[in-house]
Amino acid sequence: MPTPEVVLVRHGETEWTRAGRHTGRTDIPLTEQGRRDAEAVGAALRTRRFALVLTSPLARAAETCRLAGLASVAAPRDELMEWDYGAYEGRTTIEIREQRPGWTLWRDGVPDGETAAEVAARADRVISELRSVGGDAAVFGHGHLLRVLAARWLGLEPAAGALFALDPATISILGFERETPVLRRWNSAASPTPG
């Protein structure tokens, strides 16, 4: 008997994602490419039926959900907002490493922002809701948050999210093998459009 799956969708490209800038709570719109890719996500998911659709309330995720054709059934969840990068909001890793050589978000965190444990607590609340659904679910969110959510789904520490690279407008699937939470698919492009 098939078991429920959770389809994760990272939002489409923005100017800041293209530039490698940490985009936490700043509400950046999708680029034209991001909009095209979000529509491709919709085409890829067209045959799926979801008992629950959740989205981050931030515009880039909500717009991806809308362009994918699922906004009319989507419920916004603040828990799905991206990691609060605090003082590093809008900065690139290269810029941060000029002051903190060797810095990584996963190991070193951010000043004046969220800790990995705080992001994991939000992800855990979403997972609890997802596991109570009697069918497939879709989640539209952000790169680092979805990576933490995947790690927590698998029972790993939030820092294990570092192991799950996630590109814009990609589809990933969490599920079960018997009773064991598993990763069924990861970081799959919805279409071959260049980015």
C-alpha angles and dihedrals in degrees: 000000000000116000124218118272132206115220112206119201122189112210120260126266122298129185089258096049089050089052094045093244118154104251111191117145098349105112104229120175125231120266120236087263089050091053093049090049092049089054088051088054088055091051090049092051097040095108095047124096119209128203088197135019119190129183139183109250091230112111098242093057096037091050091049088052091048094049089047087059099246104101094101091064099031124112118205117231123192087206088071095060114119123266110287101243094192111190090006095060110132094009127117124232089247091056092047092049091056085071099026110034113211093013119165126179092224097055104026106031125201134285115248092004139088126305122230088250091056091050090047091052089056091047091049091055090053092047090052090054093045093051091053093059119101095219146017120322135198125212123194112197149118137300104255095033092052091047090054090046090054092049092050092046087058092047094252130136114267092250088066085076085083087076094060111074110198126192126201118277094013130141124227128175130212121191146133138278100207101312096336118103109234143175107247099178134359138199096346117169113234091216139004093251112142116248 
